[in-house]
Amino acid sequence: MGIEHLILLGLIILIVFLIFRFTFKIVKHLAINTVVGLILVGLLNFLGIVKIKLTLINLLIIAVGGIIGVFIIILLKLIGLQ
């Protein structure tokens, strides 16, 4: 095993580490958005302000947008697209 192989192995380990690090940050951000959005949807449904069904599309919008995603779903519901 030459020095080239060790350098390549080090670069592969660095790339895999960076991929896991950035993936974890994205997943953490999506999880926080999803939890906050679902709490808001649950609260709005409980209070009877708006009745929002949790479909896969709605959940994806909430996961990506968080609070803004909930407001987008409410606007779509108000204009009749949902």
ZIZIBEL-V737093 format. One record per residue. N is the residue number from 0. RES is the residue in one small letter. SS is DSSP state (hx for helix, st for strand, lp for the rest). PSI is psi in radians with two decimals (999 if undefined). D_LAST is the distance of its C-alpha to the last C-alpha in Angstrom with 1 decimal. Layout:
n={N/N}
res={RES/RES}
ss={SS/SS}
psi={PSI/PSI}
d_last={D_LAST/D_LAST}
This chain:
n={0/1/2/3/4/5/6/7/8/9/10/11/12/13/14/15/16/17/18/19/20/21/22/23/24/25/26/27/28/29/30/31/32/33/34/35/36/37/38/39/40/41/42/43/44/45/46/47/48/49/50/51/52/53/54/55/56/57/58/59/60/61/62/63/64/65/66/67/68/69/70/71/72/73/74/75/76/77/78/79/80/81}
res={m/g/i/e/h/l/i/l/l/g/l/i/i/l/i/v/f/l/i/f/r/f/t/f/k/i/v/k/h/l/a/i/n/t/v/v/g/l/i/l/v/g/l/l/n/f/l/g/i/v/k/i/k/l/t/l/i/n/l/l/i/i/a/v/g/g/i/i/g/v/f/i/i/i/l/l/k/l/i/g/l/q}
ss={lp/lp/hx/hx/hx/hx/hx/hx/hx/hx/hx/hx/hx/hx/hx/hx/hx/hx/hx/hx/hx/hx/hx/hx/hx/hx/hx/hx/hx/hx/hx/hx/hx/hx/hx/hx/hx/hx/hx/hx/hx/hx/hx/hx/hx/hx/hx/lp/lp/lp/lp/lp/lp/lp/lp/hx/hx/hx/hx/hx/hx/hx/hx/hx/hx/lp/hx/hx/hx/hx/hx/hx/hx/hx/hx/hx/hx/hx/lp/lp/lp/lp}
psi={2.06/3.13/-0.54/-0.70/-0.67/-0.70/-0.76/-0.75/-0.73/-0.73/-0.70/-0.76/-0.72/-0.77/-0.77/-0.71/-0.79/-0.67/-0.80/-0.68/-0.84/-0.63/-0.72/-0.71/-0.75/-0.80/-0.68/-0.76/-0.78/-0.67/-0.74/-0.79/-0.75/-0.80/-0.81/-0.76/-0.73/-0.62/-0.74/-0.75/-0.76/-0.72/-0.77/-0.70/-0.71/-0.72/-0.19/0.25/-0.87/2.46/1.89/2.15/2.46/1.59/3.04/-0.72/-0.78/-0.73/-0.69/-0.71/-0.73/-0.71/-0.70/-0.70/-0.39/-2.23/-0.71/-0.66/-0.66/-0.75/-0.59/-0.76/-0.70/-0.76/-0.72/-0.66/-0.69/-0.60/-0.03/0.25/-0.05/999}
d_last={61.3/61.7/60.4/57.8/56.3/56.1/54.5/51.9/51.3/50.8/48.4/46.3/46.3/45.2/42.4/41.1/41.4/39.4/36.6/36.4/36.6/33.7/31.6/32.2/31.2/27.9/27.2/28.3/26.1/23.0/24.1/24.6/21.2/19.6/21.7/21.3/17.5/17.5/20.0/18.0/14.9/17.5/19.2/16.3/15.4/19.2/19.8/17.2/15.9/12.2/11.0/9.1/9.4/11.4/10.6/12.8/10.5/9.6/13.3/14.4/12.7/14.4/17.5/18.0/17.0/18.1/17.7/16.5/13.7/12.7/12.8/10.8/7.9/8.8/9.2/5.8/4.8/8.1/8.1/5.5/3.8/0.0}
